[in-house]
Amino acid sequence: MRVAILTSGGDAPGMNAAIRSAVRSAKNLNWSVFGIKRGYRGLIYGELDEMGSRSVSNIIQHGGTILRTSRCKEFETDEGLQQAKRTLEAYGIQALIIIGGDGSFHGAVALAKIWDGQIVGLPGTIDNDLFGTDYTIGYDTAVNTAVEAIDKIRDTAEAQERFFLIEVMGREAGFIALEAGLSSGAEEIMVPEIHSELGEVHKRLMQGKQRGKTSSILVVAEGNHEGNAYEIGNKLKNLCGSDYRVVVLGHIQRGGSPTARDRILATKLGAYAVDVLAEGKTGVMVGEVKGELTTIPLEQTWQTKKPLDPYLLRLISVLDT
Ligand code: F6P
């Protein structure tokens, strides 16, 4: 068996742990393994190197991805897909492991229509927005990074008795905002999944002040329907004259050493991807649901919307007393 592996889209801490696990599991079966550089770009331009167990030494603790990654527009064209197919044929690749998010899986499904090798996806995105797995690789690290930052901001917010808006990543999903907000005792969160009335948000913040709160933190997911944190801040100021500070956490959420949780998830899923290929499956993403390793058709990972936990959502307001 000749298998190739790539990372695609936004990098996520734990991708290296997944690469390591998949490469070594495949080598245990005496498969030939190729690493593709820069995601689909490398597939189009034939940037492949053979990998062995030693090529993945001492990477489990590092963020980023040793294979590099990219968002590749060319792969969305027929010519790009055909060129990728030619590369796979030239190297005699029979199976492809793709670590990425829903954009990467859209690409995988398009490729599957013209190439008859096996394709297995691994959920690698800090956003946690893939249906078919409770958690995605990188999410736990990103939440912990955000919590650490918000805790620091709370110190200065409390000292100066200020109101802060903190923007976290999540273009279409509020998972990071919800868990980072709950873990750091945020007064409010705003997520793309729920329409928050700004007047009501302000009213609740003022009520908190009347109850003796001396600082307030509003965690905003970047994909919020009211705009980014600066826009929301301006709207609140126009609406109610509140003074505020804005912090955009940005790409620090994507970097750093993966947490043990992310390393274990990545290690399990990397090995399981190889098991699934050995069973002859294709067109699926591997995941973990309620502690069980599972597979789900790639299309379903984005066609079914993964919901935020309603119980956690309720707790944000219940605990803001
Ligand atoms: O998809 C992961 C993610 O980190 C999103 O949360 C964010 O909106 C996006 O990537 C940022 O992408 P880029 O690094 O290309 O600006």
Residues whose N, C-alpha, C, O or C-beta is under 5 A from the ligand:
A	BS01	F6P	G10 I126 D127 M169 G170 R171
